[in-house]
Amino acid sequence: MGGLWLIFLCVFMGLSCFLVRFLRARISTRQVQASGIVERKAAESIFQNDKLLYYRLQNLEDHPGALAQAQGRLIQLLDITVDSALKSTTPNFLSVPEFCLQSLRAYLADVEAATADAWASYLKRRSSGGGRELFHTSESAKQWLRLSAPVRCVDGAWLSRIHHARTPERLRPSTRIAWQILSEELGDGILERNHVYIYSKLLQSVGLALGPGNSAQFIELASDPDRDERVWTAAVAQLALGFLTDNFLPEILGFNMAYEAATIETLICAYELKEIGMDPEYFNMHITIDNADSGHTAMAVQAVMSFISALKPSETIQSWKRIQAGYLLAKMLPVTPMPVSKHREEVLSIFSKKCDPAKELHRRCTARIGRSNGKKLGEWLDPVLWETQKDLFLSSLAQSKWIVPGNPRDSNLVRQMGWGGRMFGAFTLREKTKVEEWIRNMTSKHREVDGEAARGRYAEFTGYSPSSPEIIPAKLAIAFQKGDCSLGIAYNPVKPTCIPVQILPSLLIEAATPLQYCIDSPANCATEQGIVAVRIMRILNGLPHPEDAVLGMDEVTCPSEGVVEIAWRVDKTVKQQRRLETSEMNDSSDLLVALQPWLWLDNVARSPKQNYWFLIGAQEGFVAYVLANTAGLRKGGLPDETAFQLGAISEMMQREMSELTCPQPEQRQEGFWAVIRCLEETISRSV
């Protein structure tokens, strides 16, 4: 009897231990699952926020508050990349601890050599019979191009506001070099050379019509069903830098120096696209134009050198660390998507085979899949339209309530394929397994959920804390603080017979203001109106009309004068002459103070899409009544040579603007008269 009790006790204890272990395992599993869900939701939130910020920054007129959000996101990314570099055991740009031109050139030469070695190794593998490494099929190449679009459609955005009319004089030599790089990214005012335009043509050639990069449609069509969001993050970083130049100039110059170097990914992409039969022009162009001898790589280094030389000795250490932070941001934020998932291709192939057999079965199905592009299932699977919409279908399905990313068991799509589901028997076991693998591998590839640990690393490393960005909801109405500008054709002002030379510098700076924000978004510049703005800004910045080749380092070594450079030169001459005449060593006049009455124009210019024709009219006002007024300039005391120099600039600008067909002539007239009225007041106060 005692033995039976002993056996019973042992069995009971064993069952108890098993039950405890089982419950602990279940709790642990649920904790892990819960943790995974939280992490996935956090990553998904980051992904969606980046896509939303991408759209808002390119439509800043309607979302001025996005600037503050952009600065917060940029600092977060700087924190993460600086922290990663500090912890890395692999040599990186931090191995150049202080600015030394020899050390900098040596480091960049090593980077270039590493790229050349990687390229040689790739070619050796291919010549030995190795297959393509980036694009396994033409379909995967097509999808990779689609997923790359967010970052390709903001090409050059990090430089968009780097060289403005009010950029301080001491910084202008470096910012002008960077602006020339931007101009070449934008095609130098020739639409067929514009990088975004060329990439858009490439997408269209493979049957992808995503729409403009600043449109809501683009956000939807360029999304990745495999949740590889790093391209959006990189694109947001580039846009944020471009809009926050006043706070992050050293970081922009460092970013530019890293980004303009040729990469192994670009080399392989051009090579394999050509093999597949797709046009590699966009990537070939970046390989040639980004060279380290006369191209963008060399120019980017020169811009950094020029910037450092303009600093006070006390500013150099911190500024170099900030340049390093920008360089690391470019190097450590991947700008290309992961190669297209094999699981995605397999699932797309499965649905492609189901289209024809399922076309009648889904006619009565009322369920819609997709958001703004939502359709009924029968409409998605229409065999006639399938090839043109299959990619959007898969993206929409991946983001729908039918899918729980990373969790096939809880995904309604999988449940409906099993016993008792409405699609039981429509998919084989193998096909169902492929769908499950696709969903399981759909977990976010974002690695920022632990980014909280890096908080403050950028500020700690650089010792710099930026001020809040200036946010001006620039709408046309705020322009009219100067009085009634709706004077129309009845107003016929007399061209001033004398423009006093002492007020000319401020007028020249304002002459470079109207269209300077028109090139904030590379997507806007891939249009006829945008490309005209690029051409006008090139003329104002003193860059000659492009011929068959880019200017490159030729313009860097022998720079031309733009109207703002002329303004600063004239201002120095006037002040020097005044000191000689009055024997005063200190001149309290300040050129930037003289710009205050014109702040309204800078505010209006910040809404270039809404105010485009007003700004064209304003630009014409400066051309007609200042730049082309050679007689008035000479009578006011401007040397003949400089007056004729401005006259030549005005002739080029008049040719550009005379060819514009204006759908809003009244707004164009208002801009013209607004400038004339302010010019009259400025001149009358100076007499």
C-alpha positions, 0 to 999 in steps of 0.5 A: 500500500505504501508503495502505491502511495509512493508511486502516486506521489512520484507521478503527481510530482512529475505531472506538477513539474511538467505543468509548471514548465509548460505554463512557464514556457507558454508565458515566456512564449507569449511574452516573446510574441508580445515583445515582437508585436510591440517591436513590430508596431514601433518599427511600422510606426517609424516606417509610416511616419517617414513616408508621411514626412517624405510627402509633407516635406515635398509639399511644405507650403501645406505642411509648414510644421513638418520642418520641426518634425524633420529636424527631430528625425534628422537628429535621431538619425544622426544619433544612431549613425554616430553611435554606430560609428563610435562603437564600430570595430571597423575603421571609419571616418572617425579615423580622421580626428581633425581636419588635415587635407593630406589625411582627408585625401588619403582616407578618401583614396582608400575608400575609392580603392576599396570600391575598385577592389570590390568591383574587380572581384565582382567582375572576376566572379562574373567572368568565372561563370557566376550569375547576376548578384543584384537582379536574378530576373528582369522582374526582380530588376523592375521591382528593385527600381520601383523600390529605389524610387523614393531616394532617386526622386529626391536626388540632390535634395540635401543641397536644395537651400545651401546657397541662398541670396542671404547666405553670409559672404564668408560661406558663399565660396563653399556653398556656391560649389555645392550649389553647382553640384545641385545644378548638375543634379538638376540637369543644369536647366535642361530637362533631358539631363535632369536626374529625376526626369531620367529616372522617371523615364527609366521607370516608364520604360519598364512599365512603371508609372508611379507619378511625381515623387511629391504626390500621394500616388507615388507614396502608395505605388512605391511602397514595399510589401516586404517592409524594407523601409530603409530607402524612405528613411534615407530619402527623409534624411536627404530632404531634412538636410536640404530644408535645414541648411541654416542649422546643419551646413557642416553636416550637409557638406560632410554628407555631400562628400560621402554621397558623391563618391561612386559606390559598388552598388551603382557599378553593379546596377549599371552592369546588370541592367544592361545585361537584362536589356534595361537602360542603365543611363541613370546609373552610368551618369552617376558613375561618370559625373561623380568622379574624383578628378573633375566631377562631384567627388572632387567638388565636394572635397573642395567645398569642405576645404573652402568652408574650413578655410572660412572659419575662425580657429576656434570654430574648426574643431566643432565644425569638423566633428559636424562634418564627420557626423554628416559623412557618417550619416551618408555612409551608414544609412543604406540608400538602396533596397534589399534585393527583391525577396524570392518569396515575393516573386513566388507569391506573385507567380502564384496569384498570376496563375490564379487570375484566369480561373478565379475571374468568375468566382470573385465577381460577387465578392464585395471585399475591397483591398487597398486604401486610396487605390482600393478595389474589389478582389475581382477587379484586382484579379482581372486577367486583362489588367493584371500585368499593369496592376499586379505590383500594386495589388501585392503591396495593397494586400500586404498592408491590408487586414488580411495580413499580419506581417511576420505572423502567417498563423494569425493572417486571415488570408492563410486561414481562408486557405485552410480547412473551413476557409472560403479558399480551401482547395484553391491553393495547393499545400505547396502554394499555401506554404509559399504564402506563409513564408512570404508573410513570415519574412515580411517582418520589418527590417527596421533597426531603430526600435532600439534607437533610444539607447543612442539618444544624445550621441550626436550632441555629445560627439559634436558639442552642438545643439541646433536651434528650432527651425524658423517656420513661416507659413508663407502664403501670398497674403503676407506679401501685401504689407507693402500696400496694394499690389493689385495695381494691374496694367493701369499702373505705369511707373517711370523707370528710375533715371538714377539708382544710387550705388549705396542702395544697389547691393541690397537690391541685387541680393533681392533680385536673387530671391524670388525663385530660389525656393522653386528648386527645393524639391527635385521632383518639382524641378523635373517639370517645365516650370521647375527647369526654367527656375533652375536656368534663371537661378544659374544665370543669377549665380553666374553660371554660364549656359551649359554646352555639351559637357558639365562645368565640373571643377573648371568653374570651381577653379575659375568661378564667375560672379553672380549678382550676390557676389557683385552686391558684396563687391559693390558694398565693400567699394562703397564703404571703403569710399565712404571711409576715405571721404569721412575719415571714419574707420568704422562704418555702422551700415550693414548690408543685411539690415538694408534687406529688412524692407524686403522680407515680405518677398522672401516670405512669399518666395517660400511658397513657390508652387502657390506663388510661382507666377507672382514670383516670375513677375517679381523677377521681371520687375528686378530685371527691367528696373534694376539689372537692365537699367544700365543708364540709371545704374551708371548715373547712380555711381556704378562703374561702367564695367559692372553696369554692363555686366549686370546688363548682360545678366538681364539679357539672358534672364529676359530671354528665359522669361519671354518664352514662358506661357503664363496661365495666370497673367494677373498674378504675374502682373501683381508680382511685377508691380509689388516689386516696382512699388517697393523699389520706388519707396527704397529709391525715394528714401535714399535720395 
